[in-house]
Amino acid sequence: MFKKENRVPGQIKFNNARRYSTSLFTVKTKDNELKLNRFAIVVSKNIYKKSTARNKAKRLLRSVIEKIEMKKEEGKDILIIVKGDVLKAVKGDLAKHLNEVLSGGHTK
């Protein structure tokens, strides 16, 4: 679990956010007024029916984010919406896709 300071509060809206997409997830980013990045991960019941699978997907993405987050620019709110089967993906591929998306490689 992220520290409280690294979690996006529930009242933050991502309506006019920048959107990047891959086959596994969509990432929305928005500037914040802080000197740190805040994250939120959404896994829908349409992707995984069981809550244990949804929680496992969130834990997997959190671990990938913790490894690559140090290299990214700060001051962003980042929403990750899972839209593919991330549990079957290799952790290195997830890191590569997320790195590309956060650096602005894939745009949609």
N, C-alpha and C positions, 0 to 999 in steps of 0.2 A: 504494500500500500504506500502511496505517496505521502510525504509529510503534508500536513494541513496547508502549509504555505504554498505547496506545489500542486494543489488541487483547484480546479476551476469552480468558483461558487455557482450554485444553481441558477441564480438570477441573471447570469451573463448570457446574452443572446448572440448567436453567430449568424445573424441575417445578412449582413454585408461583409462577411469574412472572405478571405482568399481561399479558394478551394482547389485541392490537388487530389488526384485519384489514381489508383492502381486496381488491379483485378482483386486484390485482397481487402483493401480498405480505402476510405475517403478521409482526407485530412482537411480540416478547416482551421485556418490560423487568423488571429486578430491581434493587433497591438494592444498591450496594456501599459499602464503607467508605472510598472514596477521594474526592478532590475533582475527579475527571475522569470523563468518560464513556468506556466501552470498548465496542467494536462487534465483531460477527461477522456474516458474510453467508453464507447457505447457498443454493446453487443445485443442485437435484437433477438427476440424469440423466433423470428423467421429464420435466423441463421442456425441457432442451436436451441432445441426445445427444452433441454434439461438445464437447470440452473448451474449444476456442477460443471457442465461444458462451457457455459457462458463465463463463469468465474475463472475457469482454467485459461480460457482465451485472454481474459483481462490480465491475469497474472503473467502470462507469457509476454504479452505486449508491454506490460510494466517493466519486466526484466530487460527487454530489448531497449526500451526508452532510457532506463537508468544507465545502460552502457554507452549509448550514443549521445545522450543529452549534454554532456560536458562540452562537446565540440560545436554546439549550435549557438547562434546568436540569442541573446537574452531579451526579455521584455515582450513575450508573446503568450497568448492564450491559445492552446492547441487542443482541438477536439478530433478524436480518432473514431470513425464510425466503421465498424467491421462489416464487410459485405461479402466476404469469401471464407473459405474454410482455412482459417489460420492455424488450426491445430494440426493439420496435415502438412503444413509448410515447414520447411527446415528453418531453424532459428537464424542461421546465417542469411538466408534469403529474406526473412522478415526484416532483419537489420538493414540489409541492402536496400530493399524497397522503401523502408521508412526513412532512411538516410537520403535517398533520392528525392522523395516527396518533400521532406522538410527543407532541403536545399533548393527546392523549386524546379526539380528535374522534370516531373510529370505535371502537366496542367490539363484541366478539363473545365 
